[in-house]
Amino acid sequence: MEKIIGIVSGKGGVGKTTLTANLSLAMTQFGKDVVAVDVDLSTSNLGLQLGFYQFPLGLQDALDGNISILNAIYTHPSGLKVIPASISLNYITKNPTPYRLKSVLSDLNGIILIDSPPGLREDALLVLKACDDIVVVTNPEIPAVTDALKVIKVAREMGKEPLGIVVNRIRDKFELTTEEIEEMCDLNVIGRIPEDKDVKRSMFEKTPIVDLKPHSRAAVEFARLAAAIVGVEYSSPSMLGLRRLFSR
């Protein structure tokens, strides 16, 4: 295992699952060995968003010690490796200890991206404790940024300095600016993902936008962010305007 990166948020609905899927696939496309893991055990969505509606084994089976975590890996047609969590109600009250979670994940190779539960409930705190690095996702709105600030504060109290903030679903001028978000949170914004209708289409198609529409505005920013996190050089594709025009 190279490292565990937690994709966390102060509130639900900010796009954490979409970010996890697209960052994981973009890093894979950069030649990294990456596995996306859904650790939101009570309201799991990563597998569903990628079209894994039914699967015999999931993360909970590995946490219970019934199987090796390697037997819970599924490969999406895009090449993304995923460990989904079961949507069964039987698992809702079961929260693994951070040590058990990290121990189980340590059998994996490469980079692990965790789709964490939102907020600061016990399950979300367990993920924070198990992660090596943290990326905080928010929308450019005061309630979302305020909740993100709480997560950042708790992470720092645990001795974990987040890699930065990703501002998702940027629409227009009637929102908080990057500078305002950085000042509120005392943390750098490392990614700015624009609102993009193709993201909704990619969710309908059950494939990350970096695969479905790689030249779209959101896909380019996902790829740029992934490159920055794994330390590889990134150059935007040439003639993006024309590519977008003819890919509609």
N, C-alpha and C positions, 0 to 999 in steps of 0.2 A: 504494500500500500504506500502510495506516495504522500497523499494528504486527504483529509476530509474537509470539504468546503460546504458550510451550511448556507443555504439560501433562505433567509429569514425575513419576517415582516412583523410590524406591530399590529396589523389588522388584516383580516381576510379580504380577498377580492382585489388586491393590488397587482396581481399578475405574477405571483411567485412561481407557480407551477409552469407557466409558459416560459418564464425566464430560465428555470431549471432545465427544461427540455431543450431549449434552443442553445443555451450555453454549452450543455453537454454534447450536443451534436456538432456544434461549431468547433469545440476543442477536439472532438474525434476527427473532424475533417482536417484539422491542423496536425494530425498524426499522433495525438495523445491517446493513451489508453484510459477511457473514461466510462464510469458507470453512474447512471442517474438512479437515485434510490428514494422511494416515497416513504417517509417516516411520519407522515400525518396519519396515524393509525386509526383515528376516529372519523376523519372525513377525507379519506384518501381520494385523490383525483388524478395523479400523474399517469397511472396506468390507463384510466378511462380516457383521458385526453389523447392518449396515443393509440387507442383502439384495442387495448387489452381488457376485454370485458369479462372473459373467463380464463382462468389459469389455475392449474392444479396446486401450485405451491407459491407462496409469497414470503415477504419479509417476516411476517409473524411466525411462520413455521421454523425459520432459522433462529429467531430470537427464543423460541420455545425449546430449541435444541433438538428438534426432530430431524432436521436436514442440515447439510452444509449450505452456506449462503451461495455457493457456486451453483447449486441446483435451482436457485430461484431467479437466475438471470435469463431474461428474454431479449431477443434481438428484434428491434423494429425494422421494417423494410428499408428505412433510410440508413441503417447501420448503427443506430443508437442502441446501446445496451441499457436495459432497464430492469430494476428490481421493484415490482409493484407491491403495494400493500393490499391485503384483502379488504373488501367492503363489507364483510360479514359483521353483524352486530355482536358476535361472540367475542370479538377482540377489543371492543371499545374500552373496557375497564382495565385492560392490560397495558401498563406502561413499563418498558424495559428500563433497567438502571443504565446510567450513562456508560458505566464500565462494561456492562454486558453488550450494549449497542456497539461501542467502539471495538470490543473484542471480536464480535461477530463480523463487523465490517473489515477488520484487519486482515481477513483471509482473502480479500479482493486485491487485485493489482491496480496500479495506476492511481488516477484521481477519482475521488468519489464526490459527487455533488448530491447533497441532501435537500429534498423538498421538505422543509420543516413545517410543523403546525404553526399557524399564526399566533401572535400575541405572546403572553407571558404565563400561560397555564403550565402545569407541571410537565406535560409532555414536551412543550416547547423549550422549557428550561433544561430538560434532559438532553435535548439535541444540542443546545448551546454548549453544554458541558462536554459533549462528546466530540465537538468539531475542533479542527486545528485552525481554520480560518472562517470568517463570516462575511457574507455580503448582505447588506440590508436593502430591501426593496420597498419603495414607497411610490405614491402618486403625488403630483405637485399641488396638493391641497392640504390645508392646515390640519384637519383631523388625522390624515394619514401620516403626515410628517411628525405630528405630536406623538403619535403612537410609535413611530420609528425611533424617535428620540428616547423613549422609554426602553426600547430593546437595546439601543446603543449603550445607555447608561448601565443596564444590568450586565451586558457583555463585558464592559470595562470593569465592573465590580468583580467579575470572575477572572479578571486578568487577561481578557481576550480583546485585543484592539481590532475592530472590524477593518476589512480591506477597503471599504468605502460604501457609498450609497449608489444605488441604481434608481433613477427616476423613470418610472414607466408610464406610458400612455400620456405623453405630452401633447397637448392639443393646440392651445392658443395663448395669447398674451394675458388672459384673465386667470393666471395661475401663479403660484410661487415661482420665482426665478431660481436658477442654480445657486446664485450668490446668497439668496435668502435662506435656502435649504441648508447650505453649508454653514451659514452663521447660526441658524437655529440648532443644528446638530453637532457643531464643532467637528465636522468630518467631511472629507472631500467627496464630491460626486464623481464617480468613475465611469458612469454610463448614463446616457440619455436616450431613451427609446421612444420614438414618436408614436402617436396613435396611427394605426395603419389598418385599413379595411382588410388587407390580406391576412392579418393575424386571425381575424374571425374566420376567414375562409380556411386557413390552415387548421384551425381547431375542428371545423366541419369535416375536413379531409383526413383528420387524425394523423397529421404529420407536421413536424416543426416547420416554421416558415423559412428557416435557413436552407431547408431542402426543397420545399414547395415553390418558393419565390425568392431565390437567393439574391436577387438584385433589388428587392423591395427595400424601402427606407428602413423598416424595422429590422430586416434580416442583416443589412449592412452594419447596423449599430450593434446587433447581437454578436456578429462576427468580430467587430472591432473590440468589443469588450472582452470576448473570449481570448483574443490574441493578447490583450494587455494582461490578463490574469495569468496566462501560462507563459508569458514572456517571449512571444514570437512576433516577428515584424508583420505588420498588416498594411496592405495598400488597397484602397477602394478599387473595385473593378473599373476599367476604363469605359467611357461613353455610357455612364449609368443612365442618363436621361433617355437615350435611344433604346437601351436594353429594357428599361421599364416600359417604354412605349410599346415595344413589339412583344412584350411578354404578357400583355393584358388579355 
